Amino acid sequence: TSADLLKELRIDRKAPPPAPSRRGLWIALAVVAVMAVLAAVGWFVFGREKPIEVETASTVALGGGGGAASVLDASGYVVARRMATVSAKVTGKVQEVLIEEGMRVEAGQVLARLEPIDADADRALAQSQLQAARSQSAGVQAQLIEAEANARRLSALVAQQLVSKAQYDQAVAQRDLLRAQLATAQRNATSASDRLRIADIGVDNTVVRAPFAGVVIAKAAQPGEIVSPLSAGGGFTRTGIGTIVDMDSLEIEVDVGEAYIGRVKAKMPVEATLNSYPDWKIPAEVIAIIPTADRGKATVKVRVALKAKDPRIVPDMGVTVSFLEKAAEGSVEQPRGVRVPSTALTQREGADVVFVVGAENVVELRQVKLGGVLGDDRAVESGLAPGETVVIDPPAELADGKTVAEAPQ
């Protein structure tokens, strides 16, 4: 009825209120998180500190060397005077290889072994032949003892005319024959002994040993391969087990132009610089000038001895050498240290400093000790190393730990 419908529209104030929905709360949290991420991205893009644009230069080492000056620069390579590709003396199948690249070996150390089947069989045969020869010699020796006794006995009987002279002569002939057979058997035993010794050498030839102490730079064979010292040219037969270099025999070979060879003398001091380590100056000395020229290149080869032994020096490395000439007496020794542009020097809190560019273009404030003036440059005695990068005309806002960028030219 109409009355009932009106009652349904009445609000029941005694009923509990409905539970609030959490959907709005999650939406609000998501909006706050998005705003935080946007704020972080905005700070990273627009708010972080921009690198300071600067100009840079590299430090250059000053000529020290105890008053020595370079009269000639040349390039060459590190070579080894003692290098050998080790091979077996016989042809055979490789049983095991006991070396790897970079391994240090001593003189006489076993590098590899070949299968000794044939060599062992040959030795066993020689051993049997020696035993047979010795047995034969022992048998003839016993017969000779009996023949000598019989000859002595018949000699006494012949003197008493109890036996005929023919019987005695026959006994003497038998004795002499056995003496000759014994000498032959003894020589056969000696030959068999020599044959056994040769067989032992054959067994030893299946073992490959290092001829001198050094470092293995190449491993050329694997177990199961056939190696032969006589194989040359094409084919699939290996000729060596590995290559060994005596690192104590390393030296430098330099090709010097004919027009400048007159500046090079024996025992001349040299300063060598490896291309891999440009900041490392290695003292060296001229060994000899090879008395022949290369017609095609118009150069003369010079041998240079390294006075420093170091694992970083390896064969076939490129090297630049400076042939030095001792300064005259009374000359002023060149200062040690590096030279930098004068504009790279500045002062902070009353001290002479420079800004050195390090990893990720972060500068380091470094205090230095200054030397003399070298034109537009300045000598720095301590605090800097050759090859470091310094900031030129550092701005006032530049400080330790700041990030810099190379200014466009």
C-alpha positions in Angstrom: 0.0 0.0 0.0 1.0 3.6 -0.1 1.5 3.7 3.6 3.9 0.7 3.5 5.9 2.3 0.7 6.3 5.5 2.7 7.6 3.5 5.7 10.3 2.0 3.5 11.6 5.5 2.8 12.1 6.1 6.6 15.8 6.3 7.8 16.6 3.9 10.6 18.9 6.0 12.9 19.6 3.0 15.2 21.4 0.9 12.5 25.3 0.9 12.6 27.0 3.1 9.9 28.5 1.3 6.9 32.3 0.5 6.9 34.3 3.1 5.0 36.0 1.8 1.7 39.9 1.5 1.5 40.0 2.0 -2.2 40.5 5.8 -1.8 43.4 5.3 0.6 45.3 3.1 -1.9 44.7 5.6 -4.6 46.1 8.4 -2.5 49.2 6.4 -1.6 49.8 5.6 -5.3 49.6 9.2 -6.2 52.1 10.2 -3.5 54.5 7.5 -4.7 54.3 8.7 -8.3 54.9 12.3 -7.2 58.0 11.2 -5.3 59.4 9.4 -8.3 58.8 12.3 -10.5 60.4 14.6 -8.0 63.5 12.4 -7.9 63.8 12.2 -11.7 63.4 16.0 -11.9 66.2 16.5 -9.4 68.4 14.1 -11.3 67.8 15.9 -14.6 67.5 19.5 -13.5 68.6 19.8 -9.9 72.0 18.0 -9.7 75.2 19.9 -10.0 76.5 20.3 -13.5 80.2 19.5 -14.2 82.4 22.6 -14.5 83.8 23.1 -18.0 87.6 23.5 -17.9 90.7 23.1 -20.1 93.3 20.5 -19.3 96.9 19.6 -20.1 99.2 16.7 -19.4 102.4 16.8 -17.3 105.7 16.1 -19.0 108.7 14.5 -17.4 111.8 16.6 -17.1 115.1 15.2 -18.4 117.0 13.7 -15.4 119.2 10.7 -16.1 122.2 12.0 -14.1 123.1 14.7 -16.6 122.7 12.6 -19.7 121.1 13.9 -22.9 119.5 12.0 -25.7 121.5 12.1 -29.0 119.3 9.7 -30.9 115.9 8.0 -30.5 115.0 4.8 -32.3 112.5 1.9 -32.0 112.9 -1.8 -31.8 111.8 -5.0 -30.2 112.6 -7.2 -27.2 114.2 -10.4 -28.4 115.6 -13.5 -26.6 119.1 -14.7 -27.3 118.3 -18.2 -25.9 115.0 -19.6 -27.3 114.5 -23.2 -28.4 111.7 -25.2 -29.8 112.1 -28.5 -28.0 111.5 -31.8 -29.9 112.1 -35.5 -29.4 115.1 -37.1 -31.1 113.0 -39.9 -32.5 109.6 -40.2 -34.2 106.8 -41.5 -32.0 103.4 -41.0 -30.5 103.1 -38.5 -27.6 102.1 -40.3 -24.4 101.9 -37.2 -22.1 102.7 -33.5 -22.1 103.8 -32.0 -18.8 104.0 -28.3 -19.7 101.7 -25.4 -20.2 102.2 -21.9 -21.5 103.7 -19.6 -18.9 105.2 -22.5 -16.9 108.7 -22.1 -15.5 111.0 -25.1 -16.2 114.5 -26.0 -15.0 117.3 -27.5 -17.1 116.8 -31.2 -17.5 113.1 -31.1 -16.4 110.9 -33.6 -18.2 108.6 -31.8 -20.6 106.9 -34.8 -22.4 107.1 -38.5 -22.9 106.6 -40.6 -26.1 105.2 -44.1 -26.1 108.2 -46.3 -25.3 106.8 -49.6 -26.7 109.3 -50.0 -29.5 112.2 -48.7 -27.4 111.4 -51.1 -24.5 111.1 -54.1 -26.9 114.5 -53.2 -28.4 116.0 -52.9 -25.0 114.6 -56.3 -23.9 116.1 -57.9 -27.0 119.5 -56.3 -26.3 119.3 -57.5 -22.7 118.5 -61.1 -23.9 121.4 -61.0 -26.4 123.8 -59.9 -23.7 122.7 -62.7 -21.3 123.1 -65.2 -24.2 126.6 -63.9 -25.0 127.6 -64.1 -21.3 126.3 -67.7 -21.0 128.2 -68.7 -24.1 131.4 -67.1 -22.8 131.0 -68.9 -19.5 130.5 -72.3 -21.3 133.7 -71.8 -23.4 135.5 -70.7 -20.3 134.7 -74.0 -18.6 135.7 -76.1 -21.6 139.0 -74.1 -21.8 139.8 -74.9 -18.1 139.4 -78.6 -18.9 141.5 -78.4 -22.1 144.3 -76.7 -20.3 144.4 -79.3 -17.6 144.4 -82.1 -20.1 147.3 -80.4 -22.1 149.4 -80.1 -18.9 148.7 -83.7 -18.0 149.6 -85.1 -21.5 152.7 -82.9 -21.4 154.0 -84.8 -18.4 153.1 -88.1 -19.9 154.8 -87.3 -23.2 158.0 -86.5 -21.3 157.8 -90.0 -19.8 156.9 -91.5 -23.2 153.7 -92.9 -21.8 151.5 -91.3 -24.5 152.2 -90.5 -28.1 153.3 -87.1 -29.3 150.2 -87.0 -31.5 147.8 -87.2 -28.5 149.6 -84.3 -26.9 149.5 -82.2 -30.0 145.8 -82.8 -30.3 145.2 -81.7 -26.7 147.3 -78.5 -27.3 145.3 -77.7 -30.5 142.0 -78.2 -28.6 143.2 -75.8 -25.9 144.2 -73.1 -28.4 140.9 -73.5 -30.2 138.9 -72.9 -27.0 141.1 -69.9 -26.1 140.1 -68.4 -29.5 136.5 -69.2 -29.0 136.6 -67.6 -25.5 138.1 -64.4 -26.9 135.3 -64.4 -29.5 132.6 -65.0 -26.9 134.0 -62.2 -24.7 133.9 -59.8 -27.6 130.4 -60.8 -28.4 129.4 -60.1 -24.8 131.1 -56.7 -25.0 129.2 -55.9 -28.2 125.9 -57.1 -26.6 126.7 -54.8 -23.6 127.2 -51.9 -25.9 124.1 -52.7 -27.8 122.2 -52.7 -24.5 123.6 -49.3 -23.7 122.4 -48.0 -27.1 119.0 -49.5 -26.4 118.9 -47.6 -23.1 119.7 -44.4 -25.0 116.7 -45.2 -27.3 114.5 -45.5 -24.3 115.8 -42.2 -22.9 115.1 -40.6 -26.3 111.4 -41.1 -25.7 111.7 -38.6 -22.8 111.8 -34.9 -23.8 113.7 -32.7 -21.4 114.3 -29.0 -21.1 117.7 -28.0 -22.5 118.0 -24.9 -20.2 116.0 -23.1 -17.6 113.3 -20.8 -18.9 109.6 -20.1 -19.4 107.3 -22.0 -21.8 105.8 -19.6 -24.3 104.2 -22.2 -26.6 102.8 -25.7 -26.3 102.8 -27.4 -29.7 101.8 -31.0 -29.1 99.0 -32.9 -27.4 98.8 -36.6 -26.2 98.1 -38.9 -29.1 99.8 -36.9 -31.8 102.8 -38.1 -33.8 106.0 -36.0 -33.5 109.1 -36.3 -35.5 112.3 -34.2 -35.7 112.6 -35.0 -39.4 109.2 -33.7 -40.5 109.4 -30.4 -42.3 107.1 -28.4 -44.6 103.6 -29.6 -45.0 101.8 -32.5 -43.4 100.2 -33.1 -40.1 103.2 -34.4 -38.2 104.4 -32.1 -35.3 108.0 -31.2 -35.2 108.2 -29.9 -31.6 106.7 -30.3 -28.1 107.0 -26.6 -27.0 109.0 -23.5 -27.1 111.1 -22.3 -24.2 112.6 -18.8 -23.7 115.4 -18.0 -21.3 114.1 -14.7 -19.8 117.5 -13.8 -18.5 118.8 -13.6 -22.1 116.3 -10.9 -23.1 117.8 -7.9 -24.9 116.7 -5.2 -27.4 117.4 -5.1 -31.1 117.1 -1.7 -32.7 117.3 -0.7 -36.4 119.2 2.6 -36.6 119.4 4.5 -39.9 122.7 4.6 -41.7 122.8 8.3 -41.5 122.7 8.3 -37.7 124.7 5.1 -36.9 127.8 7.3 -36.3 126.2 8.6 -33.1 126.0 5.1 -31.5 129.0 3.7 -29.7 129.6 0.4 -27.8 129.0 0.6 -24.1 126.8 3.7 -24.7 124.1 4.3 -22.0 120.6 3.8 -23.2 117.2 4.6 -21.8 114.5 2.1 -22.9 110.7 2.6 -22.7 108.3 -0.2 -23.4 105.3 0.8 -25.5 103.1 -1.0 -22.9 104.6 1.0 -20.0 105.3 4.5 -21.3 106.1 5.8 -17.8 108.7 3.2 -17.0 112.3 4.1 -17.9 114.6 1.1 -18.1 118.3 1.6 -17.9 120.2 -0.2 -20.7 123.5 -0.2 -22.5 124.7 -0.8 -26.1 126.2 -4.3 -26.5 127.4 -4.2 -30.0 126.7 -2.7 -33.5 126.2 -5.6 -36.0 128.7 -4.9 -38.8 126.3 -5.2 -41.6 123.5 -3.1 -43.1 120.1 -3.8 -44.5 120.2 -2.6 -48.1 116.4 -2.5 -48.4 115.8 -0.5 -45.2 119.1 1.4 -45.1 119.5 0.5 -41.4 122.1 -1.1 -39.2 121.1 -3.4 -36.3 122.2 -2.5 -32.8 122.1 -4.8 -29.8 121.1 -3.3 -26.5 121.4 -5.0 -23.1 118.7 -4.5 -20.4 120.1 -3.8 -17.0 116.8 -4.5 -15.3 115.1 -7.9 -15.1 111.4 -7.8 -14.7 108.5 -10.2 -15.4 106.8 -7.4 -17.4 109.4 -7.6 -20.1 108.5 -10.3 -22.6 109.8 -11.2 -26.1 108.6 -9.3 -29.1 107.4 -6.3 -27.1 107.8 -3.0 -28.9 110.2 -0.6 -27.3 111.6 2.9 -27.8 115.2 3.6 -26.9 117.0 6.8 -26.4 120.8 6.7 -26.9 122.3 8.9 -24.2 125.5 10.9 -24.1 127.0 12.0 -20.8 126.9 15.7 -20.2 130.2 17.6 -20.2 131.9 18.3 -16.9 130.7 21.5 -15.2 127.3 21.5 -17.0 124.2 22.1 -14.8 122.3 18.9 -14.1 118.7 19.1 -15.5 116.1 19.2 -12.8 114.0 16.2 -11.9 110.2 16.2 -11.8 107.6 17.3 -14.3 106.8 20.5 -16.2 103.3 21.9 -16.3 101.8 25.0 -17.8 102.2 28.0 -15.5 98.4 28.7 -15.8 97.7 25.3 -14.1 99.2 26.5 -10.8 97.1 28.3 -8.3 97.0 29.0 -4.6 94.6 27.7 -1.9 95.1 28.8 1.7 98.6 30.1 0.9 99.9 26.9 -0.7 100.8 26.2 -4.3 98.4 23.6 -5.7 97.1 22.1 -8.9 93.9 20.3 -9.7 94.5 16.8 -11.1 91.7 15.1 -13.1 91.2 11.6 -11.9 88.7 8.8 -12.5 85.2 9.8 -13.7 86.5 13.4 -14.2 86.6 14.1 -10.5 89.4 16.6 -9.6 91.8 16.2 -6.8 93.4 19.2 -5.1 97.1 18.4 -4.7 99.8 20.5 -3.1 103.1 20.7 -5.1 106.7 21.9 -4.7 107.7 24.3 -7.5 111.0 24.5 -9.3 112.3 26.9 -11.8 110.6 28.7 -14.6 110.7 27.0 -18.1 109.4 29.6 -20.5 105.6 29.4 -20.3 105.9 26.3 -18.2 106.9 25.7 -14.6 108.9 22.9 -13.1 107.3 20.9 -10.4 109.8 18.9 -8.3 107.3 16.9 -6.3 103.6 16.2 -6.1 103.0 15.2 -9.7 103.9 12.3 -11.9 104.5 12.3 -15.7 101.4 11.8 -17.8 98.9 13.1 -15.3 96.1 15.5 -16.4 95.9 18.9 -14.7 93.3 21.7 -15.0 94.4 24.9 -16.8 93.2 28.3 -15.3 91.1 26.6 -12.6 88.0 28.8 -11.8 87.5 30.0 -8.3 84.5 27.7 -7.7 86.5 24.6 -8.5 87.2 22.6 -5.3 88.5 19.1 -4.4 86.0 16.4 -5.4 84.2 18.5 -8.0 83.3 17.0 -11.4 84.7 18.7 -14.5 84.2 18.4 -18.2 86.4 19.3 -21.1 85.5 22.7 -22.5 84.6 22.7 -26.2 87.4 24.1 -28.4 
